[in-house]
Amino acid sequence: MEISQETIVREAITLLNREGLEKLSMRALAGAFGVKAPALYWHIKNKQDLIDQIAETMSAEMLPSCGLSDARKYLCEAVRLYRQKLLEVRDSVEIFMRSPPFTPIRCELIKNMMISLLHIGVKEKHCLAASHMLNNYVLSFAADEVIFKANPAGMPPFINTILGTGYEKMSLDEQFEWGLNVLFAGFKTFE
């Protein structure tokens, strides 16, 4: 396999899915290529650069196809794709939390999110806060979702003790969409 930034990042994602972030190292990656770690440093500066490049590569697969003409549709598709990618790659919530969004594709996503928020009526002075809210909603929802999916029984039994058995159970997809609608309703209410 040829060693390049792209192949290193793809192999890092494979290693993440197999071993998790704790075991991701330049040494482990080098082993996958049959070389020593210094050979990778021509392409990736250090582990932080690797984490940033993983986030950037994942972000490239989060670009909505619908374009900016329908701002609400763009925002919904963007956050759905974000959630989907977070659920596809092990420990990706932590990857995104550790990586500042300064890479080109992530900057493009943020810029388009801000433009879309303006178009749905969020005031310019509130766009950054609204963008943070959407980002944090998706990150925390995906983190919880990973935990719930790891529990074969679903929701912990104490939930029934707290809420009783008569409440309407919603799928994780339904919960995500409901939360998204609450955020959009809140944006509209406060402007």
C-alpha positions in Angstrom: 0.0 0.0 0.0 1.3 3.4 -1.0 2.0 5.8 1.9 0.3 9.1 1.6 -1.7 11.4 3.9 -4.9 9.9 2.5 -3.9 6.3 3.0 -2.6 7.0 6.5 -5.9 8.7 7.5 -7.9 5.8 5.9 -5.8 3.3 7.8 -6.2 5.3 11.0 -10.0 5.1 10.6 -9.7 1.4 10.1 -7.5 1.1 13.3 -10.0 3.3 15.2 -12.9 1.1 14.3 -10.9 -2.0 15.3 -9.0 -0.9 18.4 -10.3 2.5 19.5 -8.7 5.9 20.0 -6.6 4.7 23.0 -4.7 2.3 20.8 -4.3 4.7 17.8 -0.7 5.7 17.5 1.8 6.6 14.8 3.7 3.4 15.8 0.5 1.2 15.3 -0.2 2.9 12.0 3.4 2.4 10.8 3.0 -1.3 11.6 0.0 -1.5 9.3 2.3 -0.1 6.5 5.2 -2.3 7.4 7.4 0.7 8.1 8.7 2.5 11.2 6.8 5.5 12.6 9.3 8.2 11.2 8.2 7.2 7.7 4.8 8.6 8.4 6.0 11.9 9.7 6.6 13.0 6.1 2.8 13.0 5.7 1.4 13.6 9.2 3.2 15.8 11.7 2.0 14.2 14.9 -1.0 12.5 16.6 -2.9 15.9 16.8 -2.4 16.4 13.1 -3.7 12.9 12.5 -6.8 13.5 14.6 -7.4 16.8 12.7 -7.0 14.9 9.4 -9.4 12.2 10.5 -12.0 14.8 11.4 -11.4 16.6 8.1 -11.7 13.3 6.1 -14.9 12.5 7.9 -16.2 16.0 7.3 -15.7 15.6 3.5 -18.4 13.0 3.7 -20.8 15.4 5.5 -21.3 17.9 2.8 -25.1 18.1 2.1 -26.1 17.5 -1.5 -29.1 19.8 -1.4 -27.2 23.1 -1.6 -27.9 26.3 0.2 -31.1 27.3 -1.7 -33.3 25.8 1.1 -31.5 26.8 4.3 -33.6 24.6 6.7 -33.2 21.6 4.5 -29.4 22.2 4.3 -29.1 22.5 8.1 -31.1 19.3 8.7 -29.2 17.3 6.1 -25.9 18.6 7.5 -26.6 17.6 11.1 -28.1 14.2 10.0 -24.9 13.5 8.0 -22.8 14.6 11.0 -24.7 12.2 13.3 -24.4 9.4 10.7 -20.6 9.8 10.3 -20.1 10.0 14.1 -22.0 6.7 14.5 -19.9 5.0 11.7 -16.5 5.6 13.2 -15.6 4.4 16.6 -14.6 7.2 19.1 -15.3 9.9 16.5 -17.2 12.1 19.0 -13.9 12.4 20.9 -12.0 12.9 17.7 -14.2 15.9 16.8 -14.1 17.2 20.4 -10.2 17.1 20.4 -9.9 18.7 16.9 -10.4 22.5 16.5 -12.5 23.1 13.3 -9.8 25.0 11.4 -9.4 22.7 8.4 -10.7 23.7 5.0 -13.8 21.4 4.7 -14.8 22.0 8.3 -14.5 25.8 7.8 -16.7 25.5 4.7 -19.3 23.5 6.7 -19.3 26.1 9.4 -19.6 29.0 6.9 -22.5 27.3 5.2 -24.2 26.6 8.5 -23.9 30.3 9.5 -25.3 31.4 6.1 -28.2 28.9 6.5 -28.9 30.1 10.0 -29.1 33.7 8.8 -31.5 32.6 6.1 -33.9 30.9 8.5 -34.0 34.1 10.6 -31.3 33.7 13.2 -29.8 37.2 13.8 -26.1 37.5 12.8 -25.1 38.1 16.4 -26.7 34.8 17.4 -25.4 32.6 14.5 -22.3 31.5 16.3 -24.2 30.5 19.4 -26.8 28.7 17.3 -24.1 26.9 15.4 -22.5 25.8 18.6 -25.8 24.5 19.9 -26.4 22.4 16.8 -22.8 21.0 17.0 -23.1 20.2 20.7 -26.5 18.7 20.2 -25.2 16.3 17.6 -22.0 15.4 19.5 -23.8 14.7 22.8 -26.7 12.8 21.1 -24.3 10.6 19.2 -22.3 10.0 22.3 -25.4 8.9 24.2 -26.5 6.9 21.2 -23.3 4.9 21.2 -23.9 4.1 24.9 -27.5 3.1 24.4 -26.6 0.9 21.4 -23.9 -0.8 23.4 -26.6 -1.9 25.9 -28.5 -4.8 24.3 -31.5 -4.2 26.6 -31.9 -0.6 25.3 -32.7 2.0 27.8 -31.6 1.2 31.4 -34.4 -0.4 33.5 -34.3 2.5 36.0 -35.8 4.7 33.2 -39.1 2.8 33.6 -38.9 3.2 37.4 -38.5 7.0 37.0 -40.9 7.6 34.1 -43.3 4.7 34.6 -44.3 2.4 31.8 -47.0 4.6 30.2 -44.7 7.1 28.4 -44.5 6.9 24.7 -41.2 5.4 23.7 -39.5 7.0 20.7 -36.8 5.5 18.5 -33.4 7.2 18.6 -34.1 8.6 15.1 -37.4 10.0 16.4 -35.7 11.5 19.5 -33.0 13.1 17.3 -35.5 14.6 14.9 -37.6 15.9 17.8 -34.6 17.5 19.4 -33.7 19.1 16.1 -37.2 20.5 15.8 -37.0 21.9 19.3 -33.8 23.7 18.5 -35.2 25.2 15.3 -38.4 26.2 17.2 -36.2 27.8 19.8 -34.1 29.7 17.3 -37.3 31.1 15.8 -38.9 32.0 19.1 -35.9 34.0 20.4 -35.4 36.1 17.2 
